[in-house]
Amino acid sequence: MSNANHILRPGKRSIKSPETPIAYVADSTTSLKTSSENPSAARHNQILNCFAAVPRGAEELAGAELAALGIGDAKPGKGGVAFRTDLAGLYRTNLWLRTASRVLVQLAQFPCSSPAELYAGVHEIAWQELITPEMTLAVDCSLRDSTLTHSGFVALKTKDAIVDRIRESCGRRPNVDTTAPDVRINVHLHKNIGTISLDSSGDSLDRRGYRLERNEAPLRETLAAAVIALTGWDGSTPLADPMCGSGTIPVEAALMAAHIPPGLHRVFGFQRWLDFDNSLWKSICAEAEEGIRQVPVGLITGYDLDNRALLLAGRNTTKAGLEGQIHFFHAALQDFQPESDTGVIILNPPYGKRLGEEDDLRELYCQIGDVMKKRCRGWTGYVLTGNLELAKYIGLKASRRYVLFNGAIECRLLKYDLY
């Protein structure tokens, strides 16, 4: 394993203490002398190498979010953003990032072209300082352009190396819990280079905690946030979603307008780590809560013909702490009528991926164009679709096209200037 750029610093206390240090891969400039003199301060100041995974197409948006949090050296790349921060920054990124799906903390990186190299590289990490036999773990794996091609095998081999190292040091091994582990480990192989990281987020960051139920074709919260960010909407003009479904776009917009962190109503993986600093975390959350404000009446509205979807939208709004701050209306698309002269309209219509659905959706896309053209003059319209053939039936010329991915589906966010 290459240690040229990193220092693995082990902890020394039992799992019972919330102040127990965890072993991180830190920047090599971290002072070990300072660590021995003031372990708590050193841990807080330690620079961590991190990676925020984001939906493809939203990398630059996540980089801008990190910059807004005071992280200036973020480097967007394919599928995410690399950055460096301290423990407080790690907590803040999980709390505040709207477009990221998870935040990883790198432990080690090493050549990995065989099962033996994988096992040796993982086994060299001092896992006994990260995970006790009483804790549970899970391993996630992603592979690209590497000799090892079976993700299940790589995950299993990684798990074996981890538990073997812990058993050798402690006499017992931890158990695996794929549902709710205390520590989630990420192994990433790319061109025969293995990167081992701790997943500080736990559940994916799109699971904000406010969506109680998911309708048939939900839009991920992270993608909804990316769409809103690409529109440039800043809360100074109205925002409307004429096909709001269970309300994901209006709720995400309201969270932005109210300055509510998207992670305020959930728990994170780092809260189960040995070195979790509850005092630091509470202070960060308290600071965030001081900045929350009310969303002005009428700023954000949602419309849908489905009564059940509107019921879910109302419940989700309440769960998000936004009760009474978003107005929902029972209305068909063709009856949508904005109540002000300017604003932003966002629609996420069905894509018609199943056989025969495309024919049924042509009329819907025609209606979208008619409504925007006839009733929304002065507004700016945005349509997120994974079907460019159907988008032609909107009948308007898009002034801009943004590429985003809804899972594996390549989509376009189409901008329409409505005069």
C-alpha angles and dihedrals in degrees: 000000000000113000096170095112103027143056120209106211116194126213126230111203137082127267092254094074116078087207095063110131118239124212112252135174099246135181111280092238091070108120115238089191090059088048092058092046098046113007095177094052092044092052092051092047096044112119113231126202106229140178125202111206112213137175110277110268094031098079096107091047091054089048089055090049090053091049089053088055090055097261102130105172098061113145115204116211139158109316098356153002128271116214144154127231145145129256094276089050090051090054092046095049091054091047098045111027109109101180101040123094097201143347118230127198112211117231103173145347125203144154110279121180100134140036089253093055091047093051094045094048093049094041092055091066114095094242092165087071091054104037130032123206088252092060128081129228143192132195125218120193138198125181133192132169095344137130091242105070107168111087093193092055093047092050091049093048090049091050091050092053092049097049092042091055091049093046091051091054102035105025091237135065132225123245128245120247113177093182105052110358124177090228126025116199124200122205117191123186119193122166091342094306115121121211118191117197142169114238104229094184102058104193113035112280091239086074095083093168098244101089104087096179133015121226123221098281108017123187111230113248092233092054091046089053090049091051092051091048092052091054089060091229110165103178095261094106133038121277122204134185109195092188100037101155108182090355105256096144095045092046093049090048091050092050088055094046092047093046089236114157109239090228097051095105101045143062127246137216094246089063088072095049120112093243097045107149104211094182092054091046093050092050091051092050092046090051090051094048091054090063097053116116138179121269109239115251112266096012095114125030136173131197132192140157093219111091093196092053091051090050089054090047090055093048092048091050092053092046089052090056093251102110111160093005097096121052118214124194133195103233141132118243093250089057095052113126121173115225100216137051098246138024146105125289119197124188130181104187124182115280098216098230096157122083113277095008094102093066091052092050099053091084091050092054090047088053091051090056093045094050094048093045098045104032109024105058111153092027129100116235128208126188122188111203139160092203117071092180090062090044089065088069090065084079096210130108114246114227092202138015124203122193115226133160124228096198104301093342115103107221139183127221103210120202120208123190104210116207 
